[in-house]
């Protein structure tokens, strides 16, 4: 005799409506001053409050509908017996393996595709603001993934290594004693053209050195205490850059930073420039495309090195340290060297990205290296999935590319007024994405990874079988 499934209890719509109304009331109380009122200035320099009832009603309505749908989904799924999550299918591993390769192949042809569709003038925005900007955060995410995803060390001050790399290149490239020394050694035109390529490894080495300096004081710290110390380290670096004016320029920053050259050929309109050398018409798009491929190669080097290191003994030691530090010590693994190598290698790639950022911008200041940058890089790693390269790529496109895309939504001004700027609500959208991810994908977008070591055959590891959901 077959057992009948228990009857599902009817959905309590009255309770759902009550819960949704309560959530909408809370949203109204929170956003009535933040979104419902806007300060403006009259011709007499008087501040006035401009009400925005339409925007407030839209946000409250979205909260009401969203809370009602979440409650309804929870009600219809209540009482269901959840089976133990089986190991992921090989399809998930194929997506992780071949999806990254397909994305890399797309990136190599992306500038040409944009150039062919938007033209030289319109392509600069899509290659620079979208392509290069996203690739910088992908490289930073892959670098932090070594520290957080593989070694399990929660680092909230990763932007400090980003700043060390940027200021290392900026200070060396603009230093008058260095210019005079190089001018007397190889000529006055050598240093401005080759400064980036010479200082790039130096910036990575200096950032790795500071990573080791950070690693020594936090050898015995774990979890929240480690996060607090790394956060303090990032703020110390920023405050030093602000207050040591003789060294860093303070808030004024450093300007006139030499731009990268095509291995000694500058991207200018002179007879020795890139366009004249190769018989092309001068346009700024050549420099933008070259910068795109430079950061693409740097990001690929980061991905290849982190992937190879994960399969080496040091990579397996990182994963053992992440899972259980006590068991790691009992197996004879030197946890001191393991932590220091994770901090140093992760910081090195952050320094490379910082040097490229300084060369791309031509100007840097401490305002570019605030805590929000560290939070965004960490969010990219967590949302993408601990230890997942493809997950970091997807999260970077969503968080960084999505913010840039908000600047293009000019049609929303027809509904919310001419002064409406969607980019001002990027942090609100960012927080909503974090909440939704914690509800439906708490272990990240890509929570499956190929095991580092296997006996006879490779099998995907379910995220439920691994501590904290990453294995």
SULTA-V689259 format. One record per residue. N is the residue number from 1. RES is the residue in one letter. SS is DSSP state (hx for helix, st for strand, lp for the rest). Layout:
# SULTA-V689259
n,res,ss
N,RES,SS
N,RES,SS
This chain:
# SULTA-V689259
n,res,ss
1,X,lp
2,X,lp
3,X,lp
4,X,lp
5,X,lp
6,X,lp
7,X,lp
8,X,lp
9,X,lp
10,X,lp
11,X,lp
12,X,lp
13,X,hx
14,X,hx
15,X,hx
16,X,hx
17,X,hx
18,X,hx
19,X,hx
20,X,hx
21,X,hx
22,X,hx
23,X,hx
24,X,hx
25,X,hx
26,X,hx
27,X,hx
28,X,hx
29,X,hx
30,X,hx
31,X,hx
32,X,hx
33,X,hx
34,X,hx
35,X,lp
36,X,lp
37,X,st
38,X,st
39,X,st
40,X,st
41,X,st
42,X,lp
43,X,lp
44,X,lp
45,X,lp
46,X,lp
47,X,st
48,X,st
49,X,st
50,X,st
51,X,st
52,X,lp
53,X,hx
54,X,hx
55,X,hx
56,X,hx
57,X,hx
58,X,hx
59,X,hx
60,X,hx
61,X,hx
62,X,hx
63,X,hx
64,X,hx
65,X,hx
66,X,hx
67,X,hx
68,X,hx
69,X,hx
70,X,hx
71,X,hx
72,X,hx
73,X,hx
74,X,hx
75,X,hx
76,X,hx
77,X,hx
78,X,lp
79,X,lp
80,X,lp
81,X,lp
82,X,lp
83,X,lp
84,X,lp
85,X,lp
86,X,lp
87,X,lp
88,X,lp
89,X,lp
90,X,hx
91,X,hx
92,X,hx
93,X,hx
94,X,hx
95,X,hx
96,X,hx
97,X,hx
98,X,hx
99,X,hx
100,X,hx
101,X,hx
102,X,hx
103,X,hx
104,X,hx
105,X,hx
106,X,hx
107,X,hx
108,X,hx
109,X,hx
110,X,hx
111,X,hx
112,X,hx
113,X,hx
114,X,hx
115,X,hx
116,X,hx
117,X,hx
118,X,hx
119,X,hx
120,X,hx
121,X,hx
122,X,hx
123,X,hx
124,X,hx
125,X,hx
126,X,hx
127,X,hx
128,X,hx
129,X,hx
130,X,hx
131,X,hx
132,X,hx
133,X,hx
134,X,hx
135,X,hx
136,X,hx
137,X,hx
138,X,hx
139,X,hx
140,X,hx
141,X,hx
142,X,hx
143,X,hx
144,X,hx
145,X,hx
146,X,hx
147,X,hx
148,X,hx
149,X,hx
150,X,hx
151,X,lp
152,X,lp
153,X,lp
154,X,lp
155,X,lp
156,X,lp
157,X,lp
158,X,lp
159,X,hx
160,X,hx
161,X,hx
162,X,hx
163,X,hx
164,X,hx
165,X,hx
166,X,hx
167,X,hx
168,X,hx
169,X,hx
170,X,hx
171,X,hx
172,X,hx
173,X,hx
174,X,hx
175,X,lp
176,X,hx
177,X,hx
178,X,hx
179,X,hx
180,X,hx
181,X,hx
182,X,hx
183,X,hx
184,X,hx
185,X,hx
186,X,hx
187,X,lp
188,X,lp
189,X,lp
190,X,hx
191,X,hx
192,X,hx
193,X,hx
194,X,hx
195,X,hx
196,X,hx
197,X,hx
198,X,hx
199,X,hx
200,X,hx
201,X,hx
202,X,hx
203,X,hx
204,X,hx
205,X,hx
206,X,hx
207,X,hx
208,X,hx
209,X,hx
210,X,hx
211,X,hx
212,X,hx
213,X,hx
214,X,hx
215,X,hx
216,X,hx
217,X,hx
218,X,lp
219,X,lp
220,X,lp
221,X,lp
222,X,lp
223,X,lp
224,X,hx
225,X,hx
226,X,hx
227,X,hx
228,X,hx
229,X,hx
230,X,hx
231,X,hx
232,X,hx
233,X,hx
234,X,hx
235,X,hx
236,X,hx
237,X,hx
238,X,hx
239,X,hx
240,X,hx
241,X,hx
242,X,hx
243,X,hx
244,X,lp
245,X,hx
246,X,hx
247,X,hx
248,X,hx
249,X,lp
250,X,hx
251,X,hx
252,X,hx
253,X,lp
254,X,st
255,X,lp
256,X,lp
257,X,lp
258,X,lp
259,X,lp
260,X,lp
261,X,lp
262,X,lp
263,X,lp
264,X,lp
265,X,lp
266,X,lp
267,X,lp
268,X,lp
269,X,lp
270,X,lp
271,X,lp
272,X,lp
273,X,lp
274,X,hx
275,X,hx
276,X,hx
277,X,hx
278,X,lp
279,X,lp
280,X,lp
281,X,lp
282,X,lp
283,X,lp
284,X,lp
285,X,hx
286,X,hx
287,X,hx
288,X,hx
289,X,hx
290,X,hx
291,X,hx
292,X,hx
293,X,hx
294,X,hx
295,X,hx
296,X,hx
297,X,hx
298,X,hx
299,X,hx
300,X,hx
301,X,hx
302,X,hx
303,X,hx
304,X,hx
305,X,hx
306,X,hx
307,X,hx
308,X,hx
309,X,hx
310,X,hx
311,X,hx
312,X,lp
313,X,hx
314,X,hx
315,X,hx
316,X,hx
317,X,hx
318,X,hx
319,X,hx
320,X,hx
321,X,hx
322,X,hx
323,X,hx
324,X,lp
325,X,hx
326,X,hx
327,X,hx
328,X,hx
329,X,hx
330,X,hx
331,X,lp
332,X,lp
333,X,lp
334,X,lp
335,X,hx
336,X,hx
337,X,hx
338,X,hx
339,X,hx
340,X,hx
341,X,hx
342,X,hx
343,X,hx
344,X,hx
345,X,hx
346,X,hx
347,X,hx
348,X,hx
349,X,hx
350,X,hx
351,X,hx
352,X,hx
353,X,hx
354,X,hx
355,X,hx
356,X,hx
357,X,hx
358,X,hx
359,X,hx
360,X,hx
361,X,hx
362,X,lp
363,X,lp
364,X,st
365,X,lp
366,X,hx
367,X,hx
368,X,hx
369,X,lp
370,X,lp
371,X,hx
372,X,hx
373,X,hx
374,X,hx
375,X,hx
376,X,hx
377,X,hx
378,X,hx
379,X,hx
380,X,hx
381,X,hx
382,X,hx
383,X,hx
384,X,hx
385,X,lp
386,X,lp
387,X,lp
388,X,lp
389,X,hx
390,X,hx
391,X,hx
392,X,hx
393,X,hx
394,X,hx
395,X,hx
396,X,hx
397,X,hx
398,X,hx
399,X,hx
400,X,hx
401,X,hx
402,X,hx
403,X,hx
404,X,hx
405,X,hx
406,X,hx
407,X,lp
408,X,lp
409,X,lp
410,X,hx
411,X,hx
412,X,hx
413,X,hx
414,X,hx
415,X,hx
416,X,hx
417,X,lp
418,X,lp
419,X,lp
420,X,lp
421,X,lp
422,X,hx
423,X,hx
424,X,hx
425,X,hx
426,X,hx
427,X,hx
428,X,hx
429,X,hx
430,X,hx
431,X,hx
432,X,hx
433,X,hx
434,X,hx
435,X,hx
436,X,hx
437,X,hx
438,X,hx
439,X,hx
440,X,hx
441,X,lp
442,X,lp
443,X,lp
444,X,lp
445,X,lp
446,X,lp
447,X,lp
448,X,lp
449,X,lp
450,X,lp
451,X,lp
452,X,lp
453,X,lp
454,X,lp
455,X,lp
456,X,lp
457,X,lp
458,X,lp
459,X,lp
460,X,lp
461,X,lp
462,X,lp
463,X,hx
464,X,hx
465,X,hx
466,X,lp
467,X,hx
468,X,hx
469,X,hx
470,X,lp
471,X,lp
